[in-house]
Amino acid sequence: MQDSLIYQDILQRGRQQEALALIKCEQLQKLTKKSAANVR
Protein backbone atom coordinates (compact mmCIF):
# COMPACT_ATOMS: atom_id res chain seq x y z
CA MET A 1 0.00 0.00 0.00
CA GLN A 2 2.74 2.44 0.98
CA ASP A 3 4.71 1.66 -2.19
CA SER A 4 1.77 2.52 -4.46
CA LEU A 5 1.26 5.83 -2.64
CA ILE A 6 4.92 6.74 -3.13
CA TYR A 7 4.66 5.69 -6.78
CA GLN A 8 1.58 7.88 -7.31
CA ASP A 9 3.39 10.81 -5.70
CA ILE A 10 6.34 10.35 -8.06
CA LEU A 11 3.98 10.11 -11.04
CA GLN A 12 2.17 13.31 -10.06
CA ARG A 13 5.46 15.15 -9.62
CA GLY A 14 6.58 13.85 -13.00
CA ARG A 15 3.40 15.14 -14.59
CA GLN A 16 3.90 18.53 -12.96
CA GLN A 17 7.45 18.64 -14.33
CA GLU A 18 6.16 17.72 -17.80
CA ALA A 19 3.45 20.38 -17.61
CA LEU A 20 5.98 23.02 -16.54
CA ALA A 21 8.33 21.97 -19.34
CA LEU A 22 5.52 22.24 -21.90
CA ILE A 23 4.56 25.69 -20.61
CA LYS A 24 8.20 26.83 -20.81
CA CYS A 25 8.46 25.48 -24.37
CA GLU A 26 5.31 27.37 -25.41
CA GLN A 27 6.58 30.58 -23.81
CA LEU A 28 9.95 30.19 -25.55
CA GLN A 29 8.23 29.62 -28.91
CA LYS A 30 6.16 32.78 -28.42
CA LEU A 31 9.29 34.73 -27.49
CA THR A 32 11.21 33.49 -30.53
CA LYS A 33 8.25 34.33 -32.79
CA LYS A 34 8.14 37.86 -31.34
CA SER A 35 11.88 38.37 -31.76
CA ALA A 36 11.73 36.96 -35.30
CA ALA A 37 8.93 39.43 -36.11
CA ASN A 38 10.98 42.26 -34.60
CA VAL A 39 13.98 41.37 -36.77
CA ARG A 40 11.88 41.83 -39.90
The first five atom37 places (N, CA, C, CB, O) and aatype in JSON, in Angstrom:
{
  "aatype": [12, 5, 3, 15, 10, 9, 18, 5, 3, 9, 10, 5, 1, 7, 1, 5, 5, 6, 0, 10, 0, 10, 9, 11, 4, 6, 5, 10, 5, 11, 10, 16, 11, 11, 15, 0, 0, 2, 19, 1],
  "atom_mask": [
    [1, 1, 1, 1, 1],
    [1, 1, 1, 1, 1],
    [1, 1, 1, 1, 1],
    [1, 1, 1, 1, 1],
    [1, 1, 1, 1, 1],
    [1, 1, 1, 1, 1],
    [1, 1, 1, 1, 1],
    [1, 1, 1, 1, 1],
    [1, 1, 1, 1, 1],
    [1, 1, 1, 1, 1],
    [1, 1, 1, 1, 1],
    [1, 1, 1, 1, 1],
    [1, 1, 1, 1, 1],
    [1, 1, 1, 0, 1],
    [1, 1, 1, 1, 1],
    [1, 1, 1, 1, 1],
    [1, 1, 1, 1, 1],
    [1, 1, 1, 1, 1],
    [1, 1, 1, 1, 1],
    [1, 1, 1, 1, 1],
    [1, 1, 1, 1, 1],
    [1, 1, 1, 1, 1],
    [1, 1, 1, 1, 1],
    [1, 1, 1, 1, 1],
    [1, 1, 1, 1, 1],
    [1, 1, 1, 1, 1],
    [1, 1, 1, 1, 1],
    [1, 1, 1, 1, 1],
    [1, 1, 1, 1, 1],
    [1, 1, 1, 1, 1],
    [1, 1, 1, 1, 1],
    [1, 1, 1, 1, 1],
    [1, 1, 1, 1, 1],
    [1, 1, 1, 1, 1],
    [1, 1, 1, 1, 1],
    [1, 1, 1, 1, 1],
    [1, 1, 1, 1, 1],
    [1, 1, 1, 1, 1],
    [1, 1, 1, 1, 1],
    [1, 1, 1, 1, 1]
  ],
  "atom_positions": [
    [[0.84, -1.2, 0.0], [0.0, 0.0, 0.0], [0.87, 1.26, 0.0], [-0.95, 0.01, 1.23], [0.66, 2.17, -0.79]],
    [[1.85, 1.28, 0.89], [2.74, 2.44, 0.98], [3.5, 2.66, -0.34], [3.75, 2.26, 2.15], [3.66, 3.79, -0.79]],
    [[3.95, 1.56, -0.94], [4.71, 1.66, -2.19], [3.87, 2.34, -3.28], [5.16, 0.27, -2.66], [4.38, 3.2, -4.0]],
    [[2.61, 1.95, -3.4], [1.77, 2.52, -4.46], [1.54, 4.01, -4.22], [0.42, 1.77, -4.54], [1.46, 4.79, -5.17]],
    [[1.43, 4.41, -2.95], [1.26, 5.83, -2.64], [2.49, 6.61, -3.06], [0.98, 6.04, -1.14], [2.38, 7.68, -3.67]],
    [[3.66, 6.09, -2.74], [4.92, 6.74, -3.13], [5.0, 6.82, -4.66], [6.15, 5.97, -2.55], [5.4, 7.84, -5.22]],
    [[4.61, 5.73, -5.31], [4.66, 5.69, -6.78], [3.73, 6.74, -7.38], [4.28, 4.29, -7.29], [4.09, 7.43, -8.33]],
    [[2.52, 6.87, -6.81], [1.58, 7.88, -7.31], [2.15, 9.28, -7.12], [0.22, 7.76, -6.58], [2.01, 10.13, -8.0]],
    [[2.8, 9.5, -5.98], [3.39, 10.81, -5.7], [4.45, 11.15, -6.74], [4.01, 10.84, -4.28], [4.5, 12.26, -7.26]],
    [[5.29, 10.16, -7.05], [6.34, 10.35, -8.06], [5.71, 10.65, -9.42], [7.26, 9.09, -8.15], [6.16, 11.54, -10.15]],
    [[4.66, 9.9, -9.76], [3.98, 10.11, -11.04], [3.41, 11.52, -11.12], [2.85, 9.08, -11.23], [3.56, 12.2, -12.14]],
    [[2.76, 11.97, -10.05], [2.17, 13.31, -10.06], [3.25, 14.37, -10.2], [1.35, 13.54, -8.77], [3.07, 15.34, -10.93]],
    [[4.36, 14.19, -9.5], [5.46, 15.15, -9.62], [6.0, 15.15, -11.04], [6.6, 14.83, -8.62], [6.31, 16.2, -11.6]],
    [[6.11, 13.96, -11.62], [6.58, 13.85, -13.0], [5.66, 14.59, -13.96], [0.0, 0.0, 0.0], [6.12, 15.26, -14.88]],
    [[4.37, 14.45, -13.73], [3.4, 15.14, -14.59], [3.52, 16.64, -14.43], [1.96, 14.69, -14.28], [3.43, 17.39, -15.41]],
    [[3.72, 17.1, -13.19], [3.9, 18.53, -12.96], [5.13, 19.04, -13.7], [4.02, 18.84, -11.45], [5.1, 20.1, -14.33]],
    [[6.21, 18.27, -13.63], [7.45, 18.64, -14.33], [7.19, 18.72, -15.83], [8.59, 17.63, -14.02], [7.64, 19.66, -16.49]],
    [[6.47, 17.72, -16.37], [6.16, 17.72, -17.8], [5.32, 18.93, -18.17], [5.42, 16.43, -18.2], [5.57, 19.59, -19.18]],
    [[4.32, 19.23, -17.34], [3.45, 20.38, -17.61], [4.26, 21.67, -17.61], [2.3, 20.46, -16.57], [4.09, 22.52, -18.48]],
    [[5.14, 21.82, -16.62], [5.98, 23.02, -16.54], [6.88, 23.11, -17.76], [6.83, 23.0, -15.25], [7.06, 24.19, -18.32]],
    [[7.45, 21.99, -18.17], [8.33, 21.97, -19.34], [7.56, 22.38, -20.59], [8.95, 20.57, -19.53], [8.07, 23.15, -21.41]],
    [[6.33, 21.88, -20.74], [5.52, 22.24, -21.9], [5.21, 23.74, -21.89], [4.2, 21.43, -21.91], [5.3, 24.4, -22.92]],
    [[4.86, 24.26, -20.72], [4.56, 25.69, -20.61], [5.79, 26.51, -20.98], [4.09, 26.05, -19.16], [5.68, 27.49, -21.72]],
    [[6.97, 26.11, -20.49], [8.2, 26.83, -20.81], [8.47, 26.78, -22.3], [9.4, 26.23, -20.04], [8.87, 27.78, -22.89]],
    [[8.25, 25.62, -22.92], [8.46, 25.48, -24.37], [7.54, 26.43, -25.13], [8.21, 24.02, -24.82], [7.98, 27.1, -26.06]],
    [[6.27, 26.48, -24.73], [5.31, 27.37, -25.41], [5.73, 28.82, -25.25], [3.89, 27.16, -24.85], [5.67, 29.59, -26.21]],
    [[6.15, 29.2, -24.04], [6.58, 30.58, -23.81], [7.8, 30.91, -24.66], [6.9, 30.8, -22.32], [7.89, 32.0, -25.23]],
    [[8.75, 29.97, -24.74], [9.95, 30.19, -25.55], [9.58, 30.36, -27.02], [10.94, 29.02, -25.39], [10.12, 31.23, -27.7]],
    [[8.65, 29.52, -27.51], [8.23, 29.62, -28.91], [7.61, 30.99, -29.18], [7.24, 28.5, -29.26], [7.87, 31.6, -30.22]],
    [[6.78, 31.47, -28.25], [6.16, 32.78, -28.42], [7.23, 33.87, -28.45], [5.14, 33.06, -27.29], [7.17, 34.79, -29.25]],
    [[8.22, 33.74, -27.55], [9.29, 34.73, -27.49], [10.09, 34.74, -28.79], [10.23, 34.45, -26.31], [10.4, 35.8, -29.33]],
    [[10.42, 33.56, -29.3], [11.21, 33.49, -30.53], [10.4, 34.03, -31.71], [11.66, 32.03, -30.81], [10.96, 34.66, -32.61]],
    [[9.09, 33.79, -31.72], [8.25, 34.33, -32.79], [8.24, 35.85, -32.72], [6.8, 33.78, -32.7], [8.31, 36.53, -33.75]],
    [[8.14, 36.4, -31.51], [8.14, 37.86, -31.34], [9.46, 38.45, -31.81], [7.87, 38.24, -29.87], [9.48, 39.43, -32.54]],
    [[10.57, 37.85, -31.38], [11.88, 38.37, -31.76], [12.1, 38.24, -33.26], [13.0, 37.64, -30.98], [12.72, 39.1, -33.88]],
    [[11.6, 37.15, -33.86], [11.73, 36.96, -35.3], [10.93, 38.04, -36.03], [11.24, 35.54, -35.73], [11.37, 38.56, -37.06]],
    [[9.76, 38.38, -35.5], [8.93, 39.43, -36.11], [9.62, 40.79, -35.96], [7.52, 39.46, -35.46], [9.54, 41.62, -36.86]],
    [[10.28, 41.0, -34.83], [10.98, 42.26, -34.6], [12.16, 42.42, -35.54], [11.46, 42.35, -33.15], [12.47, 43.53, -35.97]],
    [[12.83, 41.31, -35.87], [13.98, 41.37, -36.77], [13.54, 41.85, -38.15], [14.67, 39.98, -36.88], [14.24, 42.65, -38.78]],
    [[12.4, 41.37, -38.61], [11.88, 41.83, -39.9], [11.41, 43.27, -39.76], [10.71, 40.91, -40.4], [10.93, 43.87, -40.73]]
  ]
}
